[in-house]
Amino acid sequence: MKRVKITVLRKEFYPDFADAYLTEGREAGPCALLNVGDSFVFEGGAQMPEGFCPWAWIDIYHSVTSVAAGGTYKPWNRKDGQTIVCCTDGIRPVVFRVETFGENDETIE
């Protein structure tokens, strides 16, 4: 298994949707848990990296484990071992780069 680095590339916010659907409206603002440039390392297993958003983890886990196991997203991506994914928050989505960066000695069961 390869180790995977997860990096926050962008945070979006749709104030018109927030006003229409959130109790706090646009005052809720963009995701408060993650910031652009934050990075996290996935070492294997199902353990979420410390400090990562649990809801986003549920959304991107399958992409993270796929890349860690050697899965490819070519021909859609230019480079093997990486993909761009986002959480499913339709009002405050966060976009992540998921990329491998080395072999992991641990076995994922």
C-alpha positions in Angstrom: 0.0 0.0 0.0 1.1 3.5 -0.8 0.9 6.4 1.6 -1.5 9.1 0.5 -1.3 12.9 1.0 -4.6 14.7 1.1 -4.4 18.5 0.4 -7.1 21.1 0.6 -7.0 22.9 -2.8 -10.1 25.1 -2.5 -13.1 26.0 -0.3 -16.3 27.1 -2.0 -19.3 28.8 -0.5 -22.7 29.5 -2.1 -24.4 32.2 0.0 -27.7 32.0 -2.0 -28.0 28.4 -1.1 -27.0 29.1 2.5 -29.7 31.8 2.8 -32.3 29.4 1.3 -31.4 26.3 3.3 -29.3 26.9 6.4 -30.7 28.1 9.7 -27.7 30.5 10.0 -28.0 31.5 6.3 -24.9 33.1 4.8 -23.5 33.8 8.2 -22.5 30.1 8.3 -19.8 30.9 5.8 -17.4 28.4 4.2 -16.2 25.2 5.9 -14.8 26.2 9.3 -12.9 22.9 9.8 -10.4 22.9 6.9 -8.3 25.6 5.3 -6.7 25.9 1.9 -3.2 24.3 2.0 -4.0 22.0 4.9 -2.6 18.5 4.3 -3.1 15.2 5.9 -1.5 11.7 5.5 -3.4 8.5 5.1 -1.3 5.6 6.4 -3.7 2.7 5.6 -6.7 1.0 7.2 -9.9 2.9 7.8 -8.4 5.4 10.2 -9.2 9.0 9.4 -6.2 11.3 9.5 -6.1 13.4 12.7 -7.8 16.7 12.4 -9.7 15.8 9.2 -13.4 16.5 8.8 -15.4 13.3 9.5 -18.1 14.1 7.0 -15.5 14.8 4.2 -13.7 11.6 5.2 -16.9 9.6 4.5 -17.2 11.3 1.1 -13.6 10.8 -0.1 -12.5 7.5 1.6 -13.1 5.4 -1.4 -10.9 7.6 -3.6 -8.2 7.7 -1.0 -8.1 3.9 -0.6 -8.3 3.3 -4.3 -5.2 5.5 -5.0 -3.4 3.9 -2.0 -4.0 0.4 -3.5 -2.6 1.5 -6.9 -5.8 2.4 -8.6 -5.6 4.9 -11.5 -7.8 7.7 -12.7 -6.1 7.8 -16.1 -7.1 8.8 -18.8 -9.1 11.5 -17.0 -6.1 12.7 -14.9 -2.7 13.6 -16.3 -0.8 11.8 -13.6 -1.1 8.3 -12.1 -1.5 8.1 -8.3 -3.6 11.2 -7.9 -7.1 12.5 -8.2 -9.1 15.6 -7.4 -12.2 15.0 -5.2 -14.6 17.0 -3.0 -16.9 16.6 -0.1 -20.6 16.4 -0.8 -21.6 19.6 1.1 -23.6 21.4 -1.6 -23.3 24.7 0.2 -19.7 24.7 1.5 -17.8 22.1 -0.6 -14.1 21.6 -0.1 -11.9 20.3 -2.9 -9.0 18.0 -2.2 -6.0 16.6 -4.1 -5.4 13.0 -3.2 -1.9 11.7 -4.2 0.4 8.9 -3.4 3.9 9.6 -2.2 5.5 6.3 -1.2 5.2 2.7 -0.1 3.7 1.8 3.3 5.0 -1.2 5.2 1.6 -1.8 6.8 -0.8 -4.2 5.2 -4.4 -3.0 4.8 -6.9 -5.8 5.6 
